[in-house]
Every structure is written in C-alpha cells, then in structure tokens.
C-alpha cells in the first residue's frame, strides 16, 4: 500500500479542491449539514485545468466552545 505522502511529493503541479455552490441543507443548535460541488483543478502545463468534478456532503458539529 502506498503512503499518500509519497503521492503528494511526486506531484509536480499544484492541485486545488474548490468547493463551490455550498448550500446548507439543514441545521439545528448543534449540527449543520452542507452540500457542495467540487471542482478539482491543476496548474500543470502553466494554465489552470479542471481535472474532475464531484459532490461533497458534510456535517458540521458544535464541539464545546468551538
């Protein structure tokens, strides 16, 4: 199994995970659920290029005073 640090060190270009169109699906006092579209870009070759797109669903939870 390959260590993810090896993969990151081998990448010559910079990649960016751009979360766009973030929508809060539901929320209460302790938890919020958000959805977002992913646009993964790379600067390989000197100009930004979209590598892939995707979808994220994530949960935010209130923890203590944070």
N, C-alpha and C positions, 0 to 999 in steps of 0.2 A: 504494500500500500504506500502511495506517495504522500509525503508531507506537503501540506498546502504552502508552506514557506518556500519550498523548492520551486513550485509553480510560479509564485509571485516573483521570486528573484530572477526567474528565467524570462519573464515578460519584458520585452524591450519598449513597449508602448505604455502609455497611461490609460487606464480604463476608469470610467465614471459610471456609477449607478445613479441615474437621475430618476427620482420619484416625482411623477407629475400627476395632475388631476387628483390630488389627495382629497378624499371625501370621508367625513366621519359618519359611519353607518349607524352607530348607536352609542350612547354614553349615559352613565349614571354617576353617583358621587365617587365611586372608587375605580371604575373601569370605563375605557372607551375603546371601541373597535373602529379601525380606519381601513379604508381600501385605497390603493394607489396603482397607477400604471408604472411599469419600469421601462426605461429606455437606456440600455447599456451602450455606451459609446467608447470609441477608441481613437487615439490620435496617431495611429500607425500610418506611415506614409506622409505625415506632415499636415493632414487635414482631418477634422473630426468625421467619424463614420459611425453610423448606427450598426451595432453588431447583432443585437436581438432586442426584442421587446417581451414584456411579460406582465404579470399581475401579482401584487402583494396584498395580503390581508393580514393585519397585525393588531395585537391587543396591547393597550397601554394600561398599566395598573398603578394606582396610587400606592406608594410604599413609604410608610412613616411620614416624615415631613417633606418628602420629595414628590 
